[in-house]
């Protein structure tokens, strides 16, 4: 949580954080600013002090909406800096950073950089800054302080995640109703004019419904049928026709408009009926899903649940990545991941972390939102199956599903 940032900085021996980029679709920046129409900014937080948001003059009003202490970058005469830098824009920008950091009393120690911006120019500028300020150590960390802080959510964050969860499940419901309103003709879902319904047409409706509800879909939607459903992150082929009895993996992960909090839910459907082999696959995935939800306990390392999922699937006769890390059949991914301002964030559940012990942020701490998403995939048999919900680990120890939706396999359709 934000209240943990200073203690995390101390634990990581960091003197300052520097976050760069926009205040939209930029998790570390949005974490401090909220969603604002700020297209390029820098946020600097010295350990033990409130952050300062440096912004362009045209966006001063938008920056002020963040509620943070702000400073207009126009206060640094860029033409003077450019002249001082001999016309070198990279050095001029580095000089501006030097001035901002020095004003905040940050002239030595360790500063970690994060955010979302063009990597090439940013690397050049921060390399030049390092030369200008040799007493500073400028670093970037995989398991950075903000990633750890973001892993646990406060009540205000959870309420925002509930809201996007309600929007998401309403769109899942509209999608189910849309499909069920069609008629089946010769084993294919057909429109009123008799033309077959395609994956692409369904996705267009999903995007429309999300936009109407005030959500965005920046990473697309997985709506995949048949063999594509057997490849976990196949998004689906737009021209594919919806056929009865084939598995459809529907994984939807929208966020609040402007790049706020995400929701993540997956359901697997068959239109009209489910063949016996599909029903058997569904029963195995559903059993693991329900067992994992039931076993979730506070402060348990997340990789423990990956081990449990592998154990259960192996007992049911399926290959897993524990028995064969390269397998493309059976259970081929991890059980879940953290969810928040990014669709994939801490905590993680990779098996490679089990033997060495997970890092401190890879536990189900109070406030964590974690996905539970067991799945089985057999592309050579033309089918895949995944069930997923986003679960909040409440401080009282009870897991709460954010965005309940039925787990039914078969969607009824009418016959012509």
C-alpha positions as a printed NumPy array, in Angstrom:
array([[  0.   ,   0.   ,   0.   ],
       [  1.059,   3.622,  -0.41 ],
       [  1.558,   3.851,   3.343],
       [  4.322,   1.238,   3.005],
       [  6.423,   3.101,   0.445],
       [  8.817,   4.84 ,   2.812],
       [  9.503,   1.691,   4.822],
       [ 10.031,  -0.245,   1.579],
       [ 12.423,   2.427,   0.345],
       [ 14.396,   2.152,   3.569],
       [ 14.461,  -1.639,   3.314],
       [ 15.809,  -1.385,  -0.244],
       [ 18.278,   1.365,   0.664],
       [ 16.668,   3.843,  -1.726],
       [ 16.919,   7.575,  -1.246],
       [ 14.458,   8.562,  -3.963],
       [ 12.   ,   7.322,  -6.575],
       [ 11.744,   8.887, -10.012],
       [  8.707,   7.974, -12.124],
       [  8.435,   9.244, -15.678],
       [  5.819,   9.273, -18.432],
       [  2.131,  10.047, -18.745],
       [ -0.543,   9.942, -16.062],
       [ -2.564,   7.525, -18.185],
       [ -1.823,   3.844, -18.886],
       [  1.329,   4.137, -16.771],
       [  0.821,   2.124, -13.558],
       [  3.552,   3.636, -11.371],
       [  2.574,   7.202, -12.302],
       [ -1.167,   6.59 , -11.989],
       [ -0.519,   5.058,  -8.56 ],
       [  0.447,   8.529,  -7.329],
       [ -1.53 ,  10.867,  -9.575],
       [ -4.723,   8.995, -10.341],
       [ -5.906,   9.143, -13.956],
       [ -5.21 ,  12.618, -15.324],
       [ -4.74 ,  14.121, -18.769],
       [ -1.022,  14.635, -18.264],
       [  0.829,  13.38 , -21.317],
       [  4.4  ,  13.653, -20.029],
       [  5.627,  14.305, -16.513],
       [  8.207,  13.336, -13.921],
       [  7.411,  12.486, -10.331],
       [ 10.168,  12.54 ,  -7.729],
       [  9.738,  11.239,  -4.212],
       [ 12.476,  11.592,  -1.651],
       [ 12.334,   9.032,   1.137],
       [ 10.308,  10.425,   4.022],
       [  8.838,  13.27 ,   1.961],
       [  5.755,  13.764,  -0.203],
       [  6.24 ,  13.362,  -3.956],
       [  6.523,  16.302,  -6.339],
       [  4.984,  16.19 ,  -9.818],
       [  6.924,  18.071, -12.52 ],
       [  4.731,  18.906, -15.539],
       [  4.47 ,  20.984, -18.686],
       [  2.809,  24.389, -18.416],
       [ -0.054,  23.472, -20.767],
       [ -1.102,  20.704, -18.381],
       [ -0.782,  22.622, -15.109],
       [ -4.505,  22.398, -14.319],
       [ -4.612,  18.665, -15.023],
       [ -1.51 ,  18.12 , -12.892],
       [ -3.12 ,  20.064, -10.034],
       [ -6.04 ,  17.597, -10.024],
       [ -3.641,  14.969,  -8.684],
       [ -3.615,  16.751,  -5.333],
       [  0.175,  16.495,  -5.276],
       [  2.69 ,  19.258,  -4.869],
       [  3.481,  20.336,  -8.423],
       [  6.136,  22.296, -10.27 ],
       [  5.943,  23.644, -13.804],
       [  8.89 ,  22.534, -15.912],
       [  8.727,  25.939, -17.522],
       [ 10.455,  27.248, -14.402],
       [ 13.631,  25.745, -15.85 ],
       [ 14.549,  27.86 , -18.862],
       [ 15.097,  25.138, -21.422],
       [ 16.803,  27.456, -23.92 ],
       [ 19.361,  28.379, -21.282],
       [ 19.882,  24.683, -20.489],
       [ 20.236,  23.902, -24.186],
       [ 22.789,  26.668, -24.585],
       [ 24.663,  25.398, -21.532],
       [ 24.609,  21.914, -23.106],
       [ 26.077,  23.177, -26.389],
       [ 22.853,  22.418, -28.272],
       [ 22.7  ,  18.812, -27.058],
       [ 19.061,  18.07 , -26.136],
       [ 19.943,  14.9  , -24.226],
       [ 22.361,  16.8  , -22.005],
       [ 19.889,  19.689, -21.604],
       [ 17.23 ,  17.289, -20.295],
       [ 19.779,  15.705, -17.968],
       [ 20.673,  19.168, -16.647],
       [ 17.003,  19.8  , -15.935],
       [ 16.804,  16.576, -13.934],
       [ 19.947,  17.624, -12.079],
       [ 18.347,  20.916, -11.078],
       [ 15.084,  19.265,  -9.97 ],
       [ 16.848,  16.63 ,  -7.879],
       [ 19.192,  19.155,  -6.308],
       [ 16.273,  21.401,  -5.341],
       [ 14.758,  18.447,  -3.48 ],
       [ 18.016,  17.753,  -1.674],
       [ 18.796,  14.609,  -3.665],
       [ 22.466,  14.867,  -4.612],
       [ 23.786,  11.486,  -3.448],
       [ 22.521,   7.994,  -2.663],
       [ 20.408,   5.591,  -4.686],
       [ 17.575,   6.639,  -7.009],
       [ 15.41 ,   4.068,  -8.785],
       [ 13.714,   4.962, -12.075],
       [ 10.413,   3.521, -13.351],
       [  7.454,   4.483, -15.516],
       [  6.551,   4.2  , -19.179],
       [  8.338,   6.269, -21.8  ],
       [ 10.424,   5.843, -24.952],
       [ 13.279,   3.632, -23.714],
       [ 16.011,   4.833, -26.084],
       [ 15.915,   8.576, -25.311],
       [ 15.271,   7.899, -21.609],
       [ 18.318,   5.637, -21.377],
       [ 20.449,   8.325, -23.01 ],
       [ 19.194,  11.042, -20.648],
       [ 19.641,   9.016, -17.459],
       [ 23.092,   7.88 , -18.586],
       [ 24.033,  11.537, -19.027],
       [ 22.487,  12.391, -15.651],
       [ 24.651,   9.73 , -14.036],
       [ 27.724,  11.481, -15.449],
       [ 26.503,  14.852, -14.158],
       [ 25.781,  13.477, -10.677],
       [ 28.409,  10.805,  -9.942],
       [ 27.433,  10.695,  -6.256],
       [ 24.053,   9.299,  -7.296],
       [ 23.476,   5.658,  -8.178],
       [ 20.643,   5.51 , -10.723],
       [ 19.088,   2.084, -10.89 ],
       [ 16.079,   0.14 , -12.068],
       [ 14.87 ,  -2.964, -10.231],
       [ 12.762,  -5.912, -11.377],
       [ 11.08 ,  -6.253,  -7.988],
       [ 10.865,  -2.524,  -7.407],
       [  9.455,  -0.77 ,  -4.385],
       [  6.336,   0.433,  -6.187],
       [  5.561,  -3.051,  -7.493],
       [  5.67 ,  -4.312,  -3.915],
       [  3.574,  -1.426,  -2.622],
       [  0.994,  -1.902,  -5.365],
       [  0.64 ,  -5.598,  -4.533],
       [ -1.62 ,  -4.811,  -1.561],
       [ -4.69 ,  -2.629,  -2.   ],
       [ -6.528,  -0.362,   0.432],
       [-10.32 ,  -0.043,   0.656],
       [-10.465,   2.822,  -1.864],
       [ -8.546,   0.791,  -4.43 ],
       [-10.723,  -2.265,  -3.82 ],
       [-13.874,  -0.244,  -4.398],
       [-12.523,   0.86 ,  -7.776],
       [-11.728,  -2.773,  -8.566],
       [-15.258,  -3.779,  -7.581],
       [-16.623,  -1.165,  -9.98 ],
       [-14.593,  -2.38 , -12.95 ],
       [-15.54 ,  -5.925, -11.933],
       [-19.224,  -5.043, -12.145],
       [-18.725,  -3.495, -15.575],
       [-16.795,  -6.516, -16.793],
       [-19.281,  -9.12 , -15.615],
       [-22.144,  -7.107, -17.106],
       [-20.367,  -7.285, -20.481],
       [-19.786, -11.026, -20.039],
       [-23.532, -11.341, -19.423],
       [-24.373,  -9.27 , -22.507],
       [-22.076, -11.471, -24.56 ],
       [-23.822, -14.612, -23.311],
       [-27.249, -13.103, -24.05 ],
       [-26.094, -12.004, -27.512],
       [-24.977, -15.528, -28.379],
       [-28.045, -17.182, -26.9  ],
       [-30.308, -14.863, -28.882],
       [-28.974, -16.297, -32.147],
       [-30.265, -19.412, -33.85 ],
       [-28.373, -22.548, -34.743],
       [-28.373, -23.693, -38.361],
       [-26.527, -26.805, -39.515],
       [-24.332, -26.787, -36.411],
       [-23.345, -23.125, -36.806],
       [-24.561, -20.027, -34.95 ],
       [-26.374, -17.842, -37.463],
       [-27.625, -14.262, -37.635],
       [-31.149, -13.311, -38.612],
       [-30.151, -13.233, -42.293],
       [-28.717, -16.74 , -42.035],
       [-25.074, -15.628, -42.168],
       [-22.764, -17.33 , -39.655],
       [-21.598, -15.408, -36.589],
       [-17.826, -14.903, -36.418],
       [-15.31 , -14.284, -33.65 ],
       [-14.605, -10.829, -35.056],
       [-18.25 ,  -9.784, -34.852],
       [-18.496, -10.867, -31.219],
       [-15.335,  -8.958, -30.314],
       [-16.695,  -5.771, -31.895],
       [-19.765,  -6.044, -29.677],
       [-17.596,  -6.625, -26.589],
       [-15.542,  -3.495, -27.318],
       [-18.711,  -1.464, -27.863],
       [-20.301,  -2.592, -24.612],
       [-17.131,  -1.849, -22.652],
       [-16.851,   1.637, -24.149],
       [-20.507,   2.369, -23.397],
       [-19.893,   1.39 , -19.764],
       [-16.865,   3.687, -19.458],
       [-14.152,   1.032, -19.601],
       [-11.236,   0.464, -21.961],
       [ -9.794,  -2.678, -23.488],
       [ -6.129,  -1.746, -24.107],
       [ -4.81 ,  -5.317, -24.267],
       [ -7.641,  -6.816, -26.293],
       [ -9.885,  -9.773, -25.48 ],
       [ -9.324, -13.491, -25.815],
       [-12.344, -15.02 , -27.537],
       [-11.038, -18.204, -29.11 ],
       [-12.786, -21.323, -30.379],
       [-11.671, -24.858, -31.229],
       [ -7.936, -25.298, -31.676],
       [ -7.318, -21.653, -30.787],
       [ -8.986, -22.314, -27.431],
       [ -6.274, -24.924, -26.873],
       [ -3.509, -22.288, -26.984],
       [ -3.866, -20.234, -23.77 ],
       [ -3.09 , -16.767, -25.118],
       [ -4.436, -17.176, -28.63 ],
       [ -6.771, -14.202, -28.926],
       [ -8.941, -15.975, -31.493],
       [ -9.181, -15.721, -35.286],
       [-11.593, -12.995, -36.407],
       [-12.923, -14.996, -39.352],
       [-13.612, -18.174, -37.35 ],
       [-17.246, -19.237, -37.331],
       [-18.983, -20.07 , -34.049],
       [-19.824, -23.751, -34.187],
       [-21.95 , -25.641, -31.701],
       [-20.237, -27.982, -29.261],
       [-16.762, -26.435, -29.566],
       [-15.028, -24.862, -26.586],
       [-14.853, -21.06 , -26.525],
       [-12.331, -19.579, -24.094],
       [-13.525, -16.063, -23.22 ],
       [-10.868, -14.17 , -21.23 ],
       [-11.703, -10.49 , -20.749],
       [ -9.433,  -8.039, -18.896],
       [-10.515,  -4.403, -19.304],
       [ -9.521,  -1.428, -17.166],
       [-10.967,   1.861, -16.045],
       [-10.877,   4.427, -18.836],
       [ -7.521,   6.172, -18.899],
       [ -5.517,   3.265, -17.58 ],
       [ -6.824,   2.672, -14.085],
       [ -7.559,  -0.596, -12.296],
       [ -8.1  ,  -3.821, -14.24 ],
       [-10.446,  -6.749, -13.855],
       [ -9.695, -10.243, -15.18 ],
       [-12.192, -13.061, -15.65 ],
       [-12.342, -16.134, -17.891],
       [-15.23 , -18.423, -18.683],
       [-15.324, -21.318, -21.136],
       [-18.509, -21.928, -23.065],
       [-19.944, -24.436, -25.519],
       [-22.876, -23.327, -27.633],
       [-25.888, -25.608, -27.526],
       [-24.238, -28.663, -26.005],
       [-20.909, -30.012, -24.719],
       [-19.461, -33.292, -26.049],
       [-18.493, -35.882, -23.43 ],
       [-14.74 , -35.235, -23.762],
       [-15.305, -31.499, -23.275],
       [-17.519, -32.131, -20.27 ],
       [-14.8  , -34.303, -18.73 ],
       [-12.215, -31.559, -19.254],
       [-14.577, -29.   , -17.712],
       [-15.188, -31.194, -14.666],
       [-11.43 , -31.474, -14.037],
       [-10.827, -27.729, -14.338],
       [-13.874, -26.871, -12.228],
       [-12.719, -29.231,  -9.46 ],
       [ -9.286, -27.594,  -9.306],
       [-10.788, -24.094,  -9.474],
       [-13.125, -24.758,  -6.551],
       [-10.434, -26.475,  -4.492],
       [ -7.955, -23.638,  -4.996],
       [-10.527, -21.01 ,  -4.003],
       [-11.344, -23.049,  -0.901],
       [ -7.669, -23.394,   0.087],
       [ -6.674, -19.722,  -0.19 ],
       [ -5.184, -18.585,   3.123],
       [ -3.57 , -15.331,   4.148],
       [  0.228, -15.103,   4.09 ],
       [  0.683, -18.32 ,   2.103],
       [  3.353, -18.218,  -0.643],
       [  1.626, -18.086,  -4.021],
       [  3.875, -20.795,  -5.563],
       [  2.338, -23.223,  -3.048],
       [ -0.929, -23.046,  -4.991],
       [  0.847, -23.679,  -8.27 ],
       [  2.252, -26.88 ,  -6.746],
       [ -1.225, -27.866,  -5.548],
       [ -2.772, -27.248,  -8.966],
       [ -0.087, -29.377, -10.612],
       [ -0.637, -32.145,  -8.065],
       [ -4.378, -32.189,  -8.711],
       [ -4.121, -32.137, -12.494],
       [ -1.438, -34.827, -12.491],
       [ -3.656, -36.996, -10.286],
       [ -6.352, -36.647, -12.967],
       [ -3.925, -37.844, -15.643],
       [ -2.956, -34.558, -17.269],
       [  0.594, -33.425, -18.107],
       [  1.729, -30.263, -16.314],
       [  4.637, -27.849, -16.493],
       [  5.923, -29.374, -13.277],
       [  6.492, -32.738, -14.954],
       [  7.516, -31.159, -18.283],
       [  8.295, -27.408, -18.32 ],
       [  8.047, -27.4  , -22.127],
       [  4.661, -29.073, -22.404],
       [  2.071, -27.52 , -24.711],
       [ -0.651, -29.953, -23.589],
       [ -2.506, -30.201, -20.312],
       [ -1.753, -27.614, -17.627],
       [  0.748, -25.239, -19.212],
       [  0.753, -22.021, -17.168],
       [  0.741, -20.748, -13.592],
       [ -2.344, -20.708, -11.395],
       [ -2.558, -16.955, -11.061],
       [ -1.024, -13.505, -10.849],
       [ -1.545, -10.242,  -9.063],
       [ -3.998,  -7.734, -10.494],
       [ -4.279,  -3.977, -10.107],
       [ -3.045,  -1.056, -12.202],
       [ -1.495,  -3.667, -14.505],
       [ -3.277,  -6.797, -15.658],
       [ -0.235,  -8.847, -14.604],
       [  1.624,  -7.728, -11.488],
       [  2.883,  -9.036,  -8.138],
       [  2.376, -11.456,  -6.509],
       [  3.542, -14.23 ,  -8.849],
       [  3.258, -17.999,  -8.595],
       [  5.997, -19.357, -10.862],
       [  7.267, -22.838, -10.015],
       [ 10.853, -21.624, -10.324],
       [ 10.251, -19.698,  -7.105],
       [  9.195, -22.72 ,  -5.061],
       [ 12.63 , -24.251,  -4.571],
       [ 14.482, -21.033,  -3.741],
       [ 11.652, -19.492,  -1.74 ],
       [  9.404, -16.707,  -3.056],
       [ 10.305, -13.052,  -2.6  ],
       [  8.502, -11.188,   0.141],
       [  5.846,  -9.802,  -2.205],
       [  4.85 , -13.208,  -3.6  ],
       [  2.529, -14.136,  -0.763],
       [ -1.198, -13.772,  -0.277],
       [ -0.82 , -10.831,   2.09 ],
       [ -3.897,  -8.958,   3.327],
       [ -5.033,  -6.664,   0.523],
       [ -3.671,  -8.713,  -2.373],
       [ -5.885,  -9.199,  -5.42 ],
       [ -4.932, -12.422,  -7.161],
       [ -6.39 , -14.367, -10.071],
       [ -7.216, -18.051,  -9.743],
       [ -7.226, -19.501, -13.268],
       [ -6.618, -23.224, -13.727],
       [ -6.87 , -24.492, -17.275],
       [ -6.298, -27.486, -19.524],
       [ -5.317, -27.288, -23.192],
       [ -5.336, -29.893, -25.953],
       [ -4.945, -28.039, -29.268],
       [ -4.496, -31.282, -31.216],
       [ -7.974, -32.28 , -30.006],
       [ -9.389, -28.86 , -30.875],
       [-10.244, -27.774, -27.36 ],
       [ -9.133, -25.808, -24.331],
       [-10.665, -24.973, -20.976],
       [-10.007, -22.199, -18.428],
       [-11.966, -20.78 , -15.5  ],
       [-10.747, -17.598, -13.821],
       [-11.879, -15.169, -11.144],
       [-10.177, -12.22 ,  -9.453],
       [ -9.994, -12.71 ,  -5.7  ],
       [ -9.324, -10.134,  -2.977],
       [ -7.647, -11.415,   0.169],
       [ -9.573,  -9.469,   2.772],
       [ -7.845,  -8.402,   5.995],
       [-10.194, -10.717,   7.936],
       [ -8.726, -13.663,   6.042],
       [-11.749, -14.379,   3.848],
       [-11.196, -14.427,   0.067],
       [-13.748, -12.343,  -1.833],
       [-14.386, -12.812,  -5.541],
       [-14.513,  -9.403,  -7.209],
       [-17.008,  -9.865,  -9.996],
       [-19.047, -13.024,  -9.508],
       [-20.363, -14.711, -12.635],
       [-21.846, -18.185, -13.215],
       [-19.472, -20.994, -14.159],
       [-21.89 , -22.71 , -16.579],
       [-20.289, -24.502, -19.508],
       [-23.2  , -24.68 , -21.98 ],
       [-24.934, -21.619, -23.429],
       [-28.362, -22.551, -24.795],
       [-29.171, -21.48 , -28.349],
       [-32.317, -21.779, -30.428],
       [-32.633, -23.999, -33.483],
       [-33.968, -22.806, -36.794]])
